[in-house]
Amino acid sequence: MATISISLPDAIKGWVDQQANNGQFSGVGDYIRDLVRRDQQQKDVDQALLQALREGEQSGPAIARSREELLALARQKLAEGEGR
């Protein structure tokens, strides 16, 4: 496992120590690793969302439907088993 050394302002160091010692983590390193993992996961979610938005934009204009039409379509798909 690689080691990284960082400098933090006292206020941030105090925050990290407090979070790392709240009983949820085994120490500062565990807390930092958790932060990095969460950041990686969020980046993956962000990329998936951006990709879905791009695909939506490229799919052309949306079909204008009323609320009632959308509800009827959703009910129909659920009845057909497509809502699972």
Contact map, one row per residue, 1 for C-alpha under 8 A:
111000000000000000000000000000000000000000000000000000000000000000000000000000000000
111100000000000000000000000000000000000000000000000000000000000000000000000000000000
111110000000000000000000000000000000000000000000000000000000000000000000000000000000
011111000000000000000000000000000000000000000000000000000000000000000000000000000000
001111100000000000000000000000000000000000000000000000000000000000000000000000000000
000111110000000000000000000000000000000000000000000000000000000000000000000000000000
000011111000000000000000000000000000000000000000000000000000000000000000000000000000
000001111101100000000000000000000000000000000000000000000000000000000000000000000000
000000111111100000000000000000000000000000000000000000000000000000000000000000000000
000000011111110000000000000000000000000000000000000000000000000000000000000000000000
000000001111111000000000000000000000000000000000000000000000000000000000000000000000
000000011111111100000000000000000000000000000000000000000000000000000000000000000000
000000011111111110000000000000000000000000000000000000000000000000000000000000000000
000000000111111111000000000000000000000000000000000000000000000000000000000000000000
000000000011111111100000000000000000000000000000000000000000000000000000000000000000
000000000001111111110000000100100000000000000000000000000000000000000000000000000000
000000000000111111111000001100000000000000000000000000000000000000000000000000000000
000000000000011111111100000000000000000000000000000000000000000000000000000000000000
000000000000001111111100100000100000000000000000000000000000000000000000000000000000
000000000000000111111111111101100000000000000000000000000000000000000000000000000000
000000000000000011111111111100000000000000000000000000000000000000000000000000000000
000000000000000001111111100000000000000000000000000000000000000000000000000000000000
000000000000000000011111110000000000000000000000000000000000000000000000000000000000
000000000000000000011111110000000000000000000000000000000000000000000000000000000000
000000000000000000111111111101100000000000000000000000000000000000000000000000000000
000000000000000000011011111111100000000000000000000000000000000000000000000000000000
000000000000000010011000111111100000000000000000000000000000000000000000000000000000
000000000000000110011000111111110000000000000000000000000000000000000000000000000000
000000000000000000000000011111111000000000000000000000000000000000000000000000000000
000000000000000000010000111111111100000000000000000000000000000000000000000000000000
000000000000000100110000111111111110000000000000000000000000000000000000000000000000
000000000000000000000000000111111111000000000000000000000000000000000000000000000000
000000000000000000000000000011111111100000000000000000000000000000000000000000000000
000000000000000000000000000001111111110000000000000000000000000000000000000000000000
000000000000000000000000000000111111111000000000000000000000000000000000000000000000
000000000000000000000000000000011111111100000000000000000000000000000000000000000000
000000000000000000000000000000001111111110000000000000000000000000000000000000000000
000000000000000000000000000000000111111111000000000000000000000000000000000000000000
000000000000000000000000000000000011111111100000000000000000000000000000000000000000
000000000000000000000000000000000001111111110000000000000000000000000000000000000000
000000000000000000000000000000000000111111111000000000000000000000000000000000000000
000000000000000000000000000000000000011111111100000000000000000000000000000000000000
000000000000000000000000000000000000001111111110000000000000000000000000000000000000
000000000000000000000000000000000000000111111111000000000000000000000000000000000000
000000000000000000000000000000000000000011111111100000000000000000000000000000000000
000000000000000000000000000000000000000001111111110000000000000000000000000000000000
000000000000000000000000000000000000000000111111111000000000000000000000000000000000
000000000000000000000000000000000000000000011111111100000000000000000000000000000000
000000000000000000000000000000000000000000001111111110000000000000000000000000000000
000000000000000000000000000000000000000000000111111111000000000000000000000000000000
000000000000000000000000000000000000000000000011111111100000000000000000000000000000
000000000000000000000000000000000000000000000001111111110000000000000000000000000000
000000000000000000000000000000000000000000000000111111111000000000000000000000000000
000000000000000000000000000000000000000000000000011111111100000000000000000000000000
000000000000000000000000000000000000000000000000001111111110000000000000000000000000
000000000000000000000000000000000000000000000000000111111111000000000000000000000000
000000000000000000000000000000000000000000000000000011111111100000000000000000000000
000000000000000000000000000000000000000000000000000001111111000000000000000000000000
000000000000000000000000000000000000000000000000000000111111100000000000000000000000
000000000000000000000000000000000000000000000000000000011111110000000000000000000000
000000000000000000000000000000000000000000000000000000001011111000000000000000000000
000000000000000000000000000000000000000000000000000000000001111100000000000000000000
000000000000000000000000000000000000000000000000000000000000111110000000000000000000
000000000000000000000000000000000000000000000000000000000000011111000000000000000000
000000000000000000000000000000000000000000000000000000000000001111101100000000000000
000000000000000000000000000000000000000000000000000000000000000111111100000000000000
000000000000000000000000000000000000000000000000000000000000000011111110000000000000
000000000000000000000000000000000000000000000000000000000000000001111111000000000000
000000000000000000000000000000000000000000000000000000000000000011111111100000000000
000000000000000000000000000000000000000000000000000000000000000011111111110000000000
000000000000000000000000000000000000000000000000000000000000000000111111111000000000
000000000000000000000000000000000000000000000000000000000000000000011111111100000000
000000000000000000000000000000000000000000000000000000000000000000001111111110000000
000000000000000000000000000000000000000000000000000000000000000000000111111111000010
000000000000000000000000000000000000000000000000000000000000000000000011111111100000
000000000000000000000000000000000000000000000000000000000000000000000001111111110000
000000000000000000000000000000000000000000000000000000000000000000000000111111111110
000000000000000000000000000000000000000000000000000000000000000000000000011111111111
000000000000000000000000000000000000000000000000000000000000000000000000001111111100
000000000000000000000000000000000000000000000000000000000000000000000000000111111110
000000000000000000000000000000000000000000000000000000000000000000000000000011111111
000000000000000000000000000000000000000000000000000000000000000000000000000011111111
000000000000000000000000000000000000000000000000000000000000000000000000010011011111
000000000000000000000000000000000000000000000000000000000000000000000000000001001111
